[in-house]
Amino acid sequence: MRQPEDLSSFRSSKSDGAPRRARAVWFTGPRQVELQEEDVPTTGSGEVRVRTVVSALSHGTEMLVYRGQVPPDAELDLPTLRGSFRFPIKYGYASVGQVVERGAAVEAVHEGDLVFVHHPHQTEYVVPVELVARLPNSLPPEHGVLLANLETAVNVMLDAGIRLGERVAVFGQGVVGLLLTQLARRVGAGLIIGVDPLPLRQALSRTVGADIVLAPGHDVAEQIRSLTGRIGADVVLEASGSGGALQQAIDSVAFQGTVVVCSWYGVKPVTLQLGGAFHRRRVRLISSQVSTVDPALQPRWGRERRLEVVKHLLPSLQLASLITHRLPFDHAADAYRLVAEQPEETVQVVLTYD
C-alpha cells in the first residue's frame, strides 16, 4: 500500500474555476455495480476535500445491500449515503484518504493529513470536518479502513462486559469476529473459542488469539459445553451474519450467560427455539449496534471516547493478515463478486485508488 504523497501539485488547483469531477460506486440493482461520475462541490468554510487512497468493502451489511437483502424502506443511517435501498444507492462506510483542501474555518486537520471518513467508495469528496477522523500518518492506510469494523468490535465489547477469566465463544471469524477475538484476549478472557466453517478464517482465528476453533454444526453447542466443564460459555458473541448461528450461540451459553448479537440479518428470516431451555437457563440476549453506546455507560462513555480508544488500538492489533485482497477501484464490480462467490478465499477486500 502506497503512503500519502506530496500535495504541492494539488494546491494550485483550488481556485482554477473548473468544476471537479469524481467517480463513485453505485448499486443500480441487486448484484449490479456501476462507476458513475459526479461533481465534487466547492469546499465550504467548515469542510474538507478528501482524495481517497483506499476503501474497504463491508462483508456484512454492505453485502446485504449488494444482494438486495435490506428492507427497501430502511432509512439511510449515514449523511454521506445517497439514493435508497430500493435502488439505486451509493453505499459504503470505510474510506481513508488525504485532505487536499480545507475550508477557512477548519483547524482540526491540515492538508496532507491521513483521515478516515464514513463515506461510500468514491475517488474524491467534500465533507464537514466533523465527519473526519484524523489518523496517524505513520499508519498504513489500508489498516485505517478497519477503523469502522474496530469501532463496531469495541462497541460489542462494551455491551458484552466480559470479566477476567471468563469463557468466551465468538461465532463468525470474519473481520469483526477476528477483531473481537483479539479484544477478548486483551481484556483477559480465560478461554476463547472461535467458530467458523471456513479453513482460512479458522487459521486466522488461531493466529490472532483463539485457543480452540470449531466448525459450526448441530453438535457445536455440545462441544462448547464439553470444553467448559459442562457449564457453557459465559459470553457468546454472534458475528457470523447467520440466523442459524444465533440458535447455536443461545444453546452454547451457560446459565445466566449472555449472548451479544452484532450481526444484521437484513431480510433473511431467523427462526429461534425460545422454549424451556432458553427460559430455564435465564439467557440474556443483547443487541449491539454501533450507532449508540450502552446508555448504562453514559455519561462516562460516548462516541468520541470510543473513537479515541479505537484509534489507540489500530497500530497495536494484528490487522495486516486480515486483508486478503486488494483490487483497483476500477474493478469494484469484480471485488463484490469475489466476496459474494468466493467467501472461502476472502476475509477483507479493499479497493485501491491511483
N, C-alpha and C positions, 0 to 999 in steps of 0.2 A: 504494500500500500504506500503510495507516494505521500510525502509530507507536504504541509502547506507551502505554497510557492510565494515568491516575492510579488507584492501587489502594486509596484510602482507603475506597471503598464496599465493597470485598471483605473487609476485615479484620474488620469487625464480625460476619461470618457464620461465623467459625471455630468457635465453640462454641455454635451455636444448637440442637444436638442432632438436627436433621433430617438424614437420610442424603442425601448429594449424589448427583446423577444426571448421567450424561454420555451422549453418543451416539457411536457408533463405526462405522466401515465394516467390514463383514464380507463375504467372498465365500462364498456358500452353495452354489455350484457353478460350473462353467466359465461365465464371462461373466455371472454373476449377482451383483449388488451390492445389499446391503441396509444401511440405517442402523438399528442396534439400540441400545436403551437398556441401560445397566448402572450398577451402583452404583460410586461412587468411594470407595475405602476411606479410613479416617481416616489422616491424615498421622502417620507414626511419627517417632520421635526422630531418626533418620538419614535422613529422607525429605523430599521437597519435593512440593508440589502445583503443577502447571503448567496454566495455561489457554492453549489453543492459539490462535495468531494466524494461522499459515499452515502448510500442509504440502505436500510435493511428491510427485507420482507418479513412481516409478521407471519409465522407459520400457523398461528392460531386464528385470531379474529380476522386478519386480512384475507386469509384463505377462505374463510366463510363468505366474505364479501365477494371474492373472486368466483366462488362456486354458486353464488346466488342463494346462499343459505341463511341470510339475515332477514328478519321480518321486514317487509317493504316499507312499513310505516314507522320503523325505528328512527329516532332522531339522531342527527349528526352530533357527536359529542365533543368535537374539536372545532375551533373557529377557522382553522385552515382548510377544512374539508369543503368540497363543493359537490353539487348535484344531490342525488338521493339514492337510497337503497333500491329504488325502483329502476335504476339505471337511466342515464349514465351517471357515474360517480367517480370523482377524483379522491382516492383513498390512500392512506399510508400515514405512519406517525413516527418514523425513526430516520431523521435526516441529520447529517453532520456536514458542515461547510465552513467557509471562511467569510467573515464580514468584509465586504469590499466597499461598503459605503455606510456611513451613519448620519442620522439627522442631527440638526444643530443642538437639540436638547438632550442627546444621548451621551451619557458619561460612563455607564457601567461597562461598555465594551468598546473596543477600538478596531480600526481597520487592521486586518491580519489575524485577528483572534479566531481561534477554532471554537465553534459553537454547535450545540445540539438544539434542534427545533422539532417539535411535534408537527411535522409537515409531510404531505404526500411527496412522492417521488417526482422531483422537478429540478431542472438544471439551475435555476436561479429564481429567487423570490424576495419579496419585501414583507416584513412582519413587524408588529410592535415590539419594542425591545423587551417588554415584559414576557414575551414568549420564548426568549432566548436564554439558554443555559451555557455559560462560558465553560469551556473545557481546558485543561492544561495543554499548552501547545506541544508538550513532550508526549502526550498520549497518542498512540496510533489512532487515526480517525476511525478505522473500522472497529476498534474497541469502543469508541464513543457511541456508535449507533446502538450498542447494547444497553445504553442508559435507560431506555423505556422499559425493556424487559427486566432490568435490575430493579427499577423503581417498583414494578409490579411485585417482584420477589420480596423486596424489603417490606412492602405493604402486607403481603401474606404473612411474613414472619411477625409483624406487629399484631396481626389478627390471631395468629396461632398461639403466641405466648409460650413457646417451648421452654421448658425448665431444664436445668443442668441434669444430665444423666438420663433424660427421657428417651424412649424408643420411638423413632420417627420413621414412617414409611412415606415415600414420595412416589405417587403414581404418575407416570409420564416423565421421560427423561429427554424431552426436547429442551429448547433453550431455557425456558422458565424453570422447568424441573431440574436441570443441571445447576442452575444458579441457586435454587432452593436447597439442593443437596450440599453445595458449598457453604451456604449460610447456616444450615443446620449444624454442620460440623463446627463452624466458628462460634456458635452460641453454646456449644457444649453438649450436644445430643450424645447419649451413650451408645446408641446403636442406630445406624441409618440403613434402611432397606430401600433400594431403588427398584421400581417396577416398570418394565418396558418390553415390548415384543421384538424390538429391532436390535440385532447384534452390535451395530455401530454405536448406538446410544447406550447399550449395556456396557460396552467397553469404556466409553467416556464417563459413565456414571462411576465406575470403579476408580478411574483416574482422578476424578475431582473430589472423591471423598466417601462414596457409598461403601459400607462394609460388606454388604451382600446385595446382589442384583438378581431379581426373579423375573420370569416371563409371566404375563398375566394369563389367567386361566381359571377354570372352575375351582381349582384347589389352592389358589394363591392365598386366600384368607387362612386356610388351614396351615399352609407353610409359614405364614407370618406368626400365627399362634404358636406353632412348634418352636420357632426361633426366639420367642419371647416368654418361654416357660409357661405356655398355655394361657397367657394373660391377654395378649394382643398388643397392638401399638398404642402408645399413649396419645400420639397425634398422627393423623394421616393427612397428607397434602395431596389433593387431587388436581393434577395439572396436565392431564392427558388429552382433554377435549372429548373423551369418550364417555357416553352415558353409562355404558356397561361397567366401566371402571369405577364409577361412583358407587354402584352397588357393592362391588368388591371392596372398596375403601370402607364402606359402612360395616361390612361383615368382618373386616380386619381389625377394627378398633377395639380397645379394651373397655371395660365397664367405666362409664362416665368419661370416656375418652372423647376426643374432638376430631371431627373431620372438617377440614377447611377446603371449600370448593373455590378454586381460582380459574376454572375453565368456564368459557362461554360456549354453550352448545348451539346457539343460534336457533334455527327452526327444527333441528334434529330432536326427535322425541326422546324423552328419558323416562323409563319405567322403573320404579323402585318398589321393593318389598319392605314396607314400614310396619310390619306386624309385630308379633310378640317379642322377638329377639331385639329389635330396634328399641322398643319401649323398655323392656326389662333391663337392658344394659344402659339406659339413660344416655344414649349417644347424643352429643352436641353437634349439630350441623350448622356451619357458619359459611356465609357467602362473603368472599373477599373481592373487592373491586377497587382498582387503583385510583378512581376519581375522588374518593374520600378516604380519610383516615378515621380509624375507630373512634367514635365520639367519646368513649371512656378514657382515651388518651389525651383528649383536648382539655385545657389549652396548652398542655406541655408539648404536644406534638401537633404539627401542622404540615402542609405540603412543602413549605420552604425548608423546614428542618429535615424532613425525609429526603429531599433532593440533595441537601448537603451531605447526608450520610451516603447516598448513592455515589456522588462524585468522589467522596473519600475512598469508597470501596473499589471503584473502577480500576485503578492502577494495580491493585493487590490481588485480584481474583484471577483464576485460570480462564482466560477468555479466548486466546488465540486458537485453541483446539476446537472451540465451538463453531468457528467459521469454516465451513466445508467447501463453499463455492463462491467465486467472485465472477460476475458476468458484467459486461459493459452495459451501460444504461440503454443503448440502442437495442439490446437483446432482452429487454424486460419481459416480453411475452414468453421467451424461452425459459426465463427464470421461474415464472409462475407454473409453467407446465412441468418443469423439473420437480418443484416442490409437490405438485399435485399427483404426479405419476410415478415418482421415484423416491418416496419418503425414506426408504431404507438406505439411501445414499446421502441424504441431506440432514443437517442439523440447523445451521444458519446460512442462508443465502443472502449475499449482498450485491448491490449494484454499484459499479464504479463509474466515475464521470471524468471525462477529459476536460 
